[in-house]
Amino acid sequence: MTDPAADPDDAEMSDQTADISPTSLPVQGDPIEYMISLDIAKKGLVIAPVIVAICALIWGSEGAAGAAVGIGLVVANFLLSAALVSGAARISLGLMMGAVLFGYALRLGLIFLVIVLVRDEPWISLPALGATIIATHLGLLMWELRYVAINLAYPGLAPKQTKS
């Protein structure tokens, strides 16, 4: 039942807000994906000298170059992913979903493009590049799993535990 004393403009406003789809609204909260990707990038830079050294031992200087390019691609991939998702989330949930889907294809295309551009270069080892891309993606994601809180109290990175 409607209130006879209610303002007719209020009724029009409630009809307009009922038509808004949740996917057209921006996502609220901190850009958690960006914080996680920055943490992954820091860990990637910490482990980079070890990976480059291992690839240099196996494939020589070409292996070191391949590992360096591979680590750069992986870190850039994580950061680009976070930038696309968090940027689109500020606009709308629907755009964020599109950024996730098409951003994945875009990032795979960029990795493919870099590999195509360097495949015939004598200064790079393709096996080192490929192994580094695969191992670094998986390794950094597994490493990061230890630090991500999957609960509503602390979404994103878990708080640092203090020693008492």
Secondary structure, 3 states (H helix, E strand, C coil): CCCCCCCHHHHHHHHHHHCCCHHHCCCCCCCHHHHHHHHHHHHHHHHHHHHHHHHHHHHCHHHHHHHHHHHHHHHHHHHHHHHHHHHHHCCCHHHHHHHHHHHHHHHHHHHHHHHHHHCCCCCCCHHHHHHHHHHHHHHHHHHHHCCEECCCCCCEECCCCCCC
